[in-house]
Every structure is written in structure tokens, then in C-alpha cells.
Amino acid sequence: MQTIEADRVRLRTRSLVLAIIAVVAISSLIVLTPAARASSGVLSPPHTDAGSDTDGNGLFEYLVISVHVSVTTPGGFIVMIQLYNGAGTTFIVQGNKIVNLQTGTNVVDVRLSGPAIWRSGFDGPYQAQIVLFNNTFAFMGFGLHTTAAYLAIGFEPVPARFLPPHSDRGVDTDGDGRFDYLAVDASVSVARAGTYTVSGVLRDNPPVSVIATATNTSRLAVGASTVRLVFSATDIRVAGRNGPYEANLTLATSTGVQIDTGTHVTGTYFLSDFDPLNAAFAPPHASYVVDLDGDGFNDYLVVNAFVTVTDPGMYSVSGDIAFVGLTSTWRGYLPAGPQSVRLDFLGWDLFNRGINGPYTLNLTLSDARFRVIDRDVHTTAAYRAVDFEPSPPARWIPPFVSRGRDDQGDGLFDYLAVNTTVNADRHGSFTWSMELWDATFTTYVGIASGQFQLSTGRNPEQLLFPGITIAGRGINGPYGVRLHLYDPEGRQVDLQSFTTGPFPSTAFEGRPGRLTPPYFDLGVDRDGDSRLDVIAVDVPVTVTRAATFLVGGGLLDSTLSLVASVQTFVDLRPGLSTVRLNFSAADAFRSGQEGAFYGFLGLSVLKGGNVLPIDNDQFITRNYTAAPFDQGIPVRIYGHARAAVTGAPLEDIGVIAYAPATRLQRQAITDASGYFEIPLPPGDYYVFADGPSENAADVHRTILTDSVVDFSLEPPAPNTLTADVSFSRGFHVRGGLRPHAILPRRGLRERGRDVEPVRTRPTPELR
């Protein structure tokens, strides 16, 4: 029986390990390092354990398991421990450590959270399941360790917990008698000062539907604290549910570990208590057809959707002809007042569908956060499908001629060039994409894309596919090619396929550079305060051809969470060059585990305006301790973002704090009250604020204590178009027109005489 249980444990642990490896490999998009560079070693029991009381209060913050590892090939290792109750049936907590080890016997101390053991309520002895990996994630060994006897109450309790009852109230920020948001004040009892996150999900009562979510990350002092969650009136209005509401609360540490949950039922609220939505449809809407070239076929079905806006900002309007299967979407800035939004449906699409009108459109209006704030229906006049344009606005014209293009004269092709012709019914900016496959269209090689300005009529064009991608894939031609063509609104208007002539992949230029390990890392003090700010990694790159490269990477801590990332463009000449990447260390030790970090690197080259990946690798840093990187007690910047014109709070404004010296970047998003808060180490920061409906603003501040940074954001300046518009004879507009947002009559001429004014795209289209 004991053997069977051990096999089950091994199977369960190995399944977890395989899942973690898959997640890491996919998220970092790397290729595992060759076995020639792999470290090797085995677990060497017996292992030992002890409680760790870091603050001298008699309670253990950690259970430390000292794992003995015998190393034959030095390098990086990953030790993973899962702690179970004594019977091995109930999981309690997991701890990992990334570490660099030397040849011989090594002791690796892995910390397991004391509060997690306290929460479990299980007394020891505990069963620890230990897994060892090398620096290529190869499995090195599995072992079981039974700890000494501990009492669950001998470990540190959770550092904070909810302390109900909580409270709630509606808040009216502009004095109009209606609530701008619903505030839920969560009571928290804090035993250890630190940064905590309170999150809430607002539901109807009894809970069926999710109405809104809110999050507040704050630095809390020891004692009782109140953390406010702000639920937007817009979300409540969109949900269409009266209160009382149920708020499901969670409390988490700065590392994202959930330490408590709670529930609060609000008082009674009615939808009418909250601010109305910021925009709404204003029917009746208008629709008509347009024949641009006077050939008797309608090039477009145009629907003008009318919207009344009370709060200017970014909005989206979509129209869906459901039974035809066509959708048109507009997105842009709408000022306050009555507005018109034009939705275009290609006549060619309607012709191909073969369905006669009238057409019923389902209209949706969405705000800057893509929340649907209104719906409406519009029915067009009766149109026949055969009256719409039978050909697309632009199309590929064979033949397609492919050849290699050598721009550098080195005998290798920089591009696979495809020469073709595009026939356009009218001028405009069109987009193309080229998929490259093997000759049977079964093995994918890659994709390239671009834009071109087309004139009315036939346009000779050359499309380019990077040779670096072909050489890197190592697939010989002939190649199967799929050419996609898209109109200025992004709708596909043509698709053609063909097969190229024979090309060996070696005829194309190879990658101009490669990562060249080993990599060197060290802690660096960049601002002269005698504290280390960054982990600097020197990345050697061997260059065979001068080019502009993008070198980047990231560091993962022992929890396999990303703690820092960076990238930089560099111009490199042929030869061996070293590129330094400075990774901010501000969050490096937030897991409480010291040791090494898992790093991943990527190398790309800038080619024809595109960034093409050409190499990647992984490594494990040297071992680090937290003390030299200690930035002191964190401070915070906090404040509000408000509209400059009205003073109204601005929701969903992105606020970023960036320290050039330490490469630290932290960000927050304002809640419905316009409030934000960012905990960070003291230092010099540039603070930026930007939103989809506002112009960006920035300040530079030296932050040594808690500091207020408020933003007053301006709306975008209106765009003004002044021009004369002339239409050639034969231009026709048919259908109902509602006077609104029109050009002056003097701006419309047909060979010298006035014609009826027609609406143009609203000004926001020109932003």
C-alpha cells in the first residue's frame, strides 16, 4: 500500500511539474538550452527543516526546508517543494527556489509560507514532496521528506484579514443629485504593515449576474484600516439591476497570494439613483446607397446613426445586418451634443450575399471601455442585391511573378519579391498580407504585410517577404502563397493563391546575428546611493552583418513570476558585441525567496520596418540576497485625474511612474472617482497620465515621502477640415437624408452647379 501511494504522489507531482514547464516555455517563447550546457545533480537526503522567526515575536514566518543536492556539473537548478499534511492527502503550500550550485554537496534552503500553514490548521509532522530540475528544466530527481512536529498555531497568522462589518454609500461628485459611483468601504485588520490589494465583484442579490469589478492596492499600516472600492455608475446602469447588491471581497498580499475573503450586502439602491449613461442613440436614423463611379451599381449602403452625447469621449458604433452576416464598426471621438456616425457596407458584399432588402440593422453604442451603453434598430429601404456592385473595390490581377531580390549584392536574397497588379475602382490606402507555405500548403513558413496607396485603375505593385524568415525556417520552395487584400476599413476584398518557382532556403540571407553565451550578470548601483538598483545582464551578440537589432528579455523569480523585463534597440557592426540589459530589481525579492533568477532573452532584427525574431535563449543568474538591494520603506504617489474643462473625475486613466535611473516602472488605473495609488521606492520619477478620450500629461517629481500627484487632462483639440469638394459627373446619392453635420453648400459642385448637400464622415474620423 505504501508503494502504491508513493507512485500516486510521483504521478501527481510530475503532472504539476509538466504543466509548469509548459507554461514557462510558452510564456517566454524560448528554445531550451542545448544539453551540452546543462547542469546536473541529484537529491542527496537526508534533508532537514526548521521554523524561521524573522521578527522575534515567537511565531514562525517560514518553515525552512534545507534540501541537500549533490552536483556533478555546476550551474543553475530549480528546487520545488509541495507541503502536505502528514498523511500526504491535503495540499498546504508550495515553495520554489532557483539557485546556482557548485560541484559537490550543496544545501538549498527553501522557504514555505508560515501564514499558509497557520491557515491550513494542520499540525505537523508534514510531508514535503521535493522535485529537482536542472537549468534546462530536465527532471533530476524526486524525494519525500517528513518534517519535525509543529503546531499550526506556532506559525505567523495571516498578515491582514477582513474585519466586518463593511459599509457602503452612493457618492455624487458633481452635485446633480445622482450618484457617480457606489463606494464599498472594506474594513481590514492589519497585523503587519505592507502593500495589500482588496478586490471586489459586485453582483445582484441573490447573486446571479456580475455587475462590476473594482480593485484597490494600498499600503496599509498596522491596525484597523478602511479600503474603498469604487463601482462605476455606468456599470450599474448597463447591468440594469436595482439594489441591494452583493459585493464579494478578496484580500491579497503584494505577491498576489489570497489571504482572506468576505461578503458585503449593500443597502437598497435604484437605477434612477445613479447618473444616466453618457450617450444614447437618437433615432430616426438615415440610410442611402452610393454609386461612386456612375455605372448603375451601388458601391455602398450607408447608414448614418445619430447619437446624442452628454459626456465627450471615445465611442464605438456597430451595425450588424444579422440575416446577411455583415457588420460595420466605427470608433472615434465624439464631442458633446447631437452627432452623426457613418457606417459603410460594401455593395460587393451585399451583391455576393444575394439577399434583397429592406435590411434590418442591429445598432450598438459602446463607450471607451467597450461597454455597450445603448442599442437600437434601423430598417433600410428596399434594395435589390443585384443593384449592388458585383465586383470588389480592389482586386488582384494575375499573373503573380516571384523572384529573389538581393539588395546588398552579396549573392543572397534579402526578400522573396512578388510582382503583381492591383485593380482599384477608386483611390485609397489598402492593406495586403502574404502567407507563405510549402508547396502543398501544409507547412506554414510565415507572414508579411504592408500598405499601399492605390490610384483608380491598374496599379503595378511589388510585395516583399523577408528572406531571413525563409532561411530561418529552412523550408525549400516552391512556396504556396496566399495573398489577402483589405480595403481602408480593414475588410477583406480579395484572396488569391499561387505557387512560386523553386527556391532553396539557403539562397536567402540568414540571420545577421546570434546570441553568444555565456551571459554575465551583476547588481549595479545606478544612482550612487550605495544601494543596488538593477540586475545588469551583459548579453554577447555575434554579428555577421551590420544591422539594427532589438535585444530584450525578462527575469522570473522563484515563483516563476515575471519581476522585470527590458528591451533596447542597438546598431551593431560585424563582430562580437556586448549589449547590457538593466533589469529593475525593485520587485526582485517580493516573493520572500532569495537566490538566483531564471532569465530569458530574445534577439530580433529590424528589417523593412518590421521586427523579425532571429534567436532566443535562457539562463540562470548568479545567486543574490535581498539586503544590498533594499530600497527602504516604500512610499506612494496618489491623487486624482479630472477633466480640465468640467472638473469631473476621469475613470480608466492609465497612470505610469517611471524611474530612469533604476529602470523601475509601475502603473495604475484610475477608478470611477478618478483616484489612483502607486506604491514604490523613494526616488526621481516621471509620472504620466493618459486616457482614450484625453490628451496625455506628465510631471517630474522627486518622491521621498507619500506624495499627491493630481492631473487635469484636456480633451483633444477639434479637427477642422476646410476644402472645396468636387464630384465628377455621374456621382449619385440615393436614399433618405436628414440634415445634420453637412458641408456648406458652396463646397459641393458638379461641374459648376450646386447639388444637394451630403453628409461626410464626422470630424472624429479625421483624428
N, C-alpha and C positions, 0 to 999 in steps of 0.2 A: 504493500500500500504506500509506503514512503517513497519508493521509486516512481510509482505512477504519479504521485503528487508532484515530485520534483520535475518529472517530464512536463507536466502541465504548466508548472511555473516557467520552465525554459521556453515552452511554446508561446506562452502569454508575453513573456519579456521580449522574445525575439520578434514577435509580431509588432510590438510597440517600437522596437528599435528600427525595424524596416520602414515603418511609417515615418519616423523622424528623419531617417536618411532620405526618403523620397521627398519630404517637404523641403529639406535643406537643399538638395540637389536641384529641385525645380525652382525654388525661390532665388537661388544665386546664379542659376544658369551657367554652371561651370562644368568642366570636364575633370573627373577625379585625377589626381596626380599619378604619374607612372609608378609602378611597383618599385622601380629602382631607387626611388627617393623615399620609400615608405619606411616608417619606424616599425619596430617590432618588440613585443614583450608579452609577458603573461602575468596573471594574478598569482601572488605568492602568499597564501594565507599562512598563519592566522592573522586576521585583521583585528583592530581594536576600536574602542569607542569611548567617548566621554562627553559630559554636558559642558557647555560653554556659557558662563555668566559674564557678559561683557561690561555690565554696569554695576556689578557688585550688590545687587538687590536680593541675592539668594535664589533667583529664578534663572533658568537656562534659556537664553535667546536661541541657542542652537544645540542640536545633537550632532556632534562631530564624529564621523566615522573615518578612521585612518586606514586607508587601503594600501596594502603592500604590493608593489609591482616590480617584477624582475625584468629589466630591459636589456635586450641584446643589441638592438640598433637604436641609437638615440634619436630623439625628435619629439614631435607633438603627440599627445594622447588625449582621449576623452574618457573620463570615468563617469558612469551614470549609475545612480543608486535609487531604487524604489523601496520605500519603507512600508511594511505591512504590520498588522497586529501579530501577536505571537503565533497564531495558527496559520498565518500566511493567506488569510481569506479576505481581509479588508484593507484596501489601499489607504495610506495616510498621507504621504507626501513624497515628492521626488526631488533629488538634488543632483546636479552635474558639476563637473569641473573639467576645464580644458587646461592642460599643463604641458610644459616641456620637461622631459626627463632625460637624464644621462644614463650611460651604461652602468649596470649593476642594480642593486636593490634600492628602491625609492619608496618613500611614504607620501601618499597623496591624501590630504585632509579635505573631506567633502562635508560641507555644512548642510544640515537639514533643519528647516524652519521649526523653532520651538512652538510658536503660536499655532502652527498647523497640528502639531502633536497634542497641544492643550485642547484644541477644538475637537479632536477626534474622541477624547475621553478615554482612550485605551491606555492602560498601564503596561509597562514593559515586563519581561523582555520583548523586543521587537525583532521581526525578521527583515533583514536587509538583503535585497537582491542586487548584485553588483555585475555590471557589464563593462568590459574594457574594449575600446576601439583604438586603432592607430590613426595617424594623420590623414589617411585616405578613406577613413570610415570602414576599414576592414575589421571584421569581428576578431578580437584577440582572446576573449575568454569570458566565462560566466562563473559566478560564485555566490554562495549563500553565507551570510554572517548573522549570528544571533547575538543581540546586544545584551548588555547587563540589564538588571531590573531598574526601571524608572517609574515614578508616579507621574501621571499626566498633569497633575496639579503642580508638579515641580518645574514645569516649563512656563515660560512667559506667556501670559494671556495675549489675546489679540490686542494690537496697539490702540485700536479705536473700535467703537461699536455705536449703533444707534441707541438713542435714549428717548423713546417716545414718552409723551405724545408729541406729534408733529403738528404743524399748523398750516393754514393756507389763507390767501386773500386775493381778490382781484385788484389790479393796480391800473389806475387811469393816469397816464403820464402827461396827457395834453389837455386835461380839464374839459373834455367834451361829454362827460357823463357816462362813457363806456370804457370798459377795461381793455387796455392794450395787451395785457398778458395776465395769466394766472400764476401766482407765486406760491410755491410749496416750500416752507421753511423746515428743513430736516434737522432735528436735534441730534448732536453727536457728542459722545463722551470720549475724550482723547486721553489715553494713558501715556502715550509717547508722541512728542511733537514731531511733525513731519508733513509731507505733502500727501493729501488724500483726494480721491475722486468719488463724488457722490453722483450717481446716475439714477434717472427716474423714467419710467414708462407710464404715461397717462392713458388710462382705459376708461370705458364706460363702466357703470356699476349696475348689476354684476358684470365682471369683466368679460367682454366678448371681442370688442374691436380695439385696436391700438389707435389712439387719437394723436399723441405727440410724444416726443422724447426730449430729454434735457440732461445736460451734464455740467458739473461744476467741479473744477480742480482747484483746490486751495491749500495753502499752508496753514495748518491748524496748531495752536498752542495747547499745552496740557490743560485739561479741564473741560467744561461744557462749552460747546460751540454750536452755532447755527449756520447751516449751509443752505443757501437759497437756490432752488431750481425754478427756472422761468419757462413756462409753457406758453407758446405763442397763441394769441387770439386767432390768428389766421388758421392755424392748425385746428383749433377747436371749431371755428366756423366751417371749415372744409369738412370736418367729420360729421357735422350736423347733429350732434348729440347734446342734450341738456345734462346738467349735473344732477346729483353728486357724481364725482369721478373717483376712480381708484388709482392711486399712484403707487406703483411697485418700485421700491427703492433698493439700491445696492451700494455698498461701501467697499472701496478697493484701495490698496496701497499704491505708492508711486510706481511700483513694478507691475501693476495690473492684477495683483492677487486679491481675489474677493474675500473679504473678511467678515461681512455681515450683510443681512438683507432685512427688509422691513416693508410694511404696507401702511398707507395712509388713505383714508376716505375723506374727501373734501366736503365742504358744505354744498348747499344747493345753488346751482348757477343755471341761468337760461342763456340760450344762444344770443338772445337780444341784449344780454348784459355786455357782450363783447363787441369790439369795433367791427363794422362791416368790412367785407373784402375790398381790396384796393382797386379793383377794376371789374367791369362786367360787360357782357355783350349788350348792344343797343340796337336791336332789330327795328325795322326790317333791313336785311342785308341785300346786296345787289349782285347780279351775275350777268355776264355777257360773253360773247365769243369774239375772237380777234383773228382776222385773216391778214397777216403781215405782208404777204407777197402778192395779194390780189389774184390768186389762182383759183378762187372759188372754194377753197377748202380752209376750214378753221384751224389755225395753228394752236390756239389756246382756248380753253374755257377758263374765264377769270371770275373769281368770286371776291368781292370786296366785303370783308367782315367789319362791322362797325363796333367800336369799343368805347365805353366811357371810362376814363381813368381818373381816379381821385388821388392816387399816390404815384408820381412818375417813377419809372424804373424799367428794368428789363422784363419783357413779357414774351410768351410764345403763343401763337395761334396756329392750330392744326385743323385741317378739314379732311374728313375721311368719307369717300364715297364707298360705303361698305360693300354693296352688292356688285360693285365694279372692281373693287380691290385696288383703289388708288388713294394716295394720301399726299397732301401738300402741307408743308410746315413753314412758318415764318417766325423768326426770332429777332428781336431788336429792342431798342429803347423807345418807350412811348412817354411823351410829356403828358401833363395833366390836361384834362378836357376831352372832348369828342375826337376820336381818332379813327382812321381807316387803315386796314391791313389787307394787302392784296395776296391772294392765293392763286397760283397758276397751275393748271392741269394741262399737260401736253395733249394736243389734239391727236398726235400719233398714238398715244396710249389708249385714248378713247376709241379711236378707229380700230385698233387691234383687239380691244375687248368685244367689239361688235354689239354693244348693248345700247339701245336708244334711251334718251331721256324722256321725261324730266328726271334729273339726278337729285337725290336727297343726300345732303352733306350733314354729317355729324360734326359740329364745331366744338373745340375745346380751347379754353383760355387758361394758360398757366403762368405763374409768377416766376421770379428769378430763381427760386428753389425748385422749379418744375412741379409745384403743387397745382393741381387742377382746381381753379377757383370759380369757373363757370362753364356751363355747357349750353349749347343751343343747336337748333336745326334749321337748315335753309334748303329750300327746294328750288331748283332752277327752272327755266322754261323748257319746253320740249325741244330737244335736239336729236337729230338722227346721227348714228355713229358714222354712216358713210359720208356725212358732210364734214368730217374732221380730216385733217391732213393724213394721207396714207403713208407718208414717208417721214423718218425721224428728222429733227432739226440739223443733225450732222451724222455722217456715216463714213465708215472705212471704205475705200475704193481699192480693190486688188489691182495689180499684184503686190505682194509683200516680198521685198528683196532684202535678204540678210547678208551681212558681211562683217568681218572683223575690222575694227578701227584702231590703228596704232598711233596715238597722239605723241608719243615720246621718241619714236624712231628707234626703239630698242629691239624690234622684231617680235614683240609680244603685243597682243591686242589689249588695249585699255577697255574697250567696250565691244559688245555684240550690238551692231547697229542694224536697225530695221528701217528701210526706206519705204514709205507708202504715201498715199494721198487721202486727205480727208475732204469730203464734200460737205459744205455748210450752207444751209438755207439763209443764214444771217450771221453776221459777225458776233463775236463774243469770246469769253475766256472759257475754254473747255479743258477737262482733265482726262488724262489717259492712265491706264495701268497695264503692265505687261507681265503676265505669269509665264515662267519658264519651267518646262517639264522635260523629262526624257522623251524619246520619240513616240513612246506608247501612251504618254500622258498618265503614267502610273507613279513615277518618282518625281517628287517636287524638287526643283532647283532653287527658286527664289522669285522675288517680285520686284519690279521697278515701276516708278510712276512719275508723273510730271504734268505740267500745264502748258498749253499753247494758246496764243491769240489767233483765232481763225477769222478770215475775211469771207464775205459771201462768195460762194463758188468753190472751185477746187483749190486745195492748199497742199502743196508737197511738204511732208514732214519727215524728220528723222527721229526715231525713238532709240534710246540708249539703255542697254543693260550692262551693269558693271562687270568687267572681266574678273575682278577679284572674287566675286561671289561664285562664278563658274569654276575658277581654278580651285577655290576652297572646297567646293562640293565634289570635285573630281569626277564628274559625270560627262562622258563624251557625247557629242552630237551625232546625228541630227537631233535638234530640240523641237519639242512641241511647244507652240506659243499660243496663248490666248490673249487677245487684245480687247480691252474694255474701253469704252468711250462714254464720258459723262458730260451732261450739259452744265451750264453755270450754277444750277441749283443742286447739283450732285446726283441727278437722276441718270441711270444708265440708259443710253440711247442706241448703243450698238455693241455687238460682241462678234468677233471673228476669230477663227483659229486657222493656223497653218503650221507647216513643218519646215524648219530651216534645212540648209545643206549640212554636210558633215563638218564638224569641228572637233578636234581633240581638245580636251580641257587644258592640256599643257600648252596650248597655243595662246592662252590668255595670261595676263600678268598675275603673278602670285601675290601673296600678301607682302607689303613692303616692310613689315616689321614683326617682331615676335617678343613676347615676354621671355626674359632670360634669368631664371632663378640661379642662385638663392637670393632671397629678399632680406633686407636688413631693417630692423625696427628699433626705436628707442623713444623714451619720453623726453619732451622738449619744453622748456620754459620760454614762451614766445613774448611775454610782456615784462620780463625782468622782475617779477615779484617773488622769485625763489620757489615758486610752485610750478609743477609741471602742468601744462595746459593741453598738450596734444600728444598722441602717439604717432610719431612720424615713421612712415614706411618708405624706404628707398627702393624703387622698382627699376631694375635694369631692363632696357629695351634695346634689342639688336635691330638696327635699321639697315635695310638693303637699298632703299630708295627714299630720297628726301620727300617728306610729306607732312601734313598736319594731322596729328594723332589726338585721340581722346583717351586718356588714361584715367581709370576710375576703379572704385572698389568699396568694400564695406567691412566692418568688424562685427562679429557676433560674440555675445558673452556666453557664460556657461549655461544660460537658459536657452541658448540658440536664438536669442532675440537680437535684432539689429540695434546697435548702440551708436554707430556713427557711419557716415558714408561721405564720399567726396569724389569729385571728378574735375579734370582740368584739361584744356586744350594746349598742346605744345607743338612747336615746329621743330622737327628733328632731322639732322643730316645723317648720311650713311655712317655706320659705325656703332659702337656701344655707347649708349647714353643712359643716364640715371635720372628718373623723374621722382621727385619727392611728393608723397601724398600725406597731408597733415590731417589726421582724424581727431576730431574733438574728443577729449577724454571726460567731459563733464558728466556723461551718463554711463561711463565705462564700468563702474562698480556698484551700480544701483541694485544689482541682484544680491549683494552682500557676499558674493563669492570672489575671491581673489585668484590670480593665476594668469594663464595665457588667454589669447583671443583667437578665434577662428576668423581668418581673413580670406576674402575672395577678391579677385582682380579681373578687370576686363580691359582689352585693348581694341580700339576701333580707329578707322582712318576716315578722314573727310575726303569724299570723292564726288565731284559733280554736285555739290550741295547736299549730299546725303552722308550720313554717318553709318559706316559699314563695319560690323563687328568682325575682327580677324583673329583674336586669340583670347583665352581666359585661363585662369589658374587659381589655385588655392594655396594657403599656407597657414601655419600656426605661429603666432608671435612668441617672443620670449616671455618669461613669467614677470608679472608686475604685482606690486602691492598698492593698496589704495592710498596710504598715508602721503606719499610725495605728491599726489595729485589733488589733495584735499583743498578745495576752494573756499572753505569756511562755511558758515551758516548761510543757506540760501536766502535771498531776498526775493521780492516780487515787484513786477510792474503791473499796474491795474488801472482801469479807467473806463471811459465810455466813448463810443463813436456816435456822433449825432449829425443830422443833416444841417449843413451850414445855413440854408435858407429858412427852414422851419424850426430847427432845434429838436426835431423828433428823433427818438432813438433809432439806430440803424441795426437791424438784425443781420446775421450771417456775413459780417465784415471780417475778412481774414487779417489777423494782426501777426506780424513776424518780427521777432527780435533776433538780431544777428550781431555777433562779436567778431570782427575781422581778425583780431589777434589770436583768439583761441579757436576760431572756426566753429563756434557754437551757434546753432540756430534752433530757436524754439518758436512755436506758434500756437495761436488760439483763435477761436471764432466767437464773435460776439453773440450773446443770447438776445432774446426778444426785448430786453431792456437796454440793449446796446453795450452791456458790460462785458469786459474780458479780464482775465488774470493770467499772468505767466510767471511761475517760479523759476529763478535762475541764479547762478552765482554772481556776486558783485563784479562789475566791470564796465567797460565802454560798449555801448550798443547803438546800432541803428535800428529804429523801430518803424516799421512800415504798416500802413493800413490801406486796404483796397477792397472793393466790392464790385459786383457785376453792374450796379447801377450808379456808381460813384467814381469820381476821379481819385487816384491814389494820393496819399500824403505820407510824409516821413519826417522824423525828427532824429536828432543825435543826442543821446543822454549818457552821462556817467551815473551809473546806478550803484550806489553804495548802501542804501537802505531802501525799505519799501517806498516806492515812488509812484505818483499818479501821472499817467500819460493819457490825456484826452485828445480825441480827434474830432475836428469839424470838417466834414467832407462835402465838397462841392459836387453838384450834378454835372454831367457832361455838357459842354457848350453846344448850343443848337447848330446844326449844319444848315447852311443856306446855299441853295442852288439858284443861280441866275443864268438864264440862257434862252436863246430862241430855239424852238424845236420845229423842224420842218419834216413833213411826211411826203414821200413820193406819191404820185397818183396811183390809185388802186388800193390804198390803205383803207380798211373797213373796220368799223366797230359796230357790232350789233348787239342789242340787248338793253335791259333797263339800266339807266344811270341815275344815281342820286347825287345831287350837287354836294360835294364835300372834298376838301383837300385837293383843289384843282389848280392847274396852271392858269395864269392870266390868259384871257382870250387872245391878247395881242401876241402871245408866244406861240400860237398854233396857226400855221398857214399851210394851205395846199396850193402850191403854185400861185401864191399871191392873194388868194381869197380865204376868208375865215371859214373854219369848220367848227363843229361842235366841240367844246372842251371835253377832254377825257381825264380821268384821274390818273395820276402817276403813282409809283411806289411812294409810300410816306417817307418823310425825311429820315427816319431812323435807318432805312435801308442804306443810306449813303455814309453811315458812320465808318 
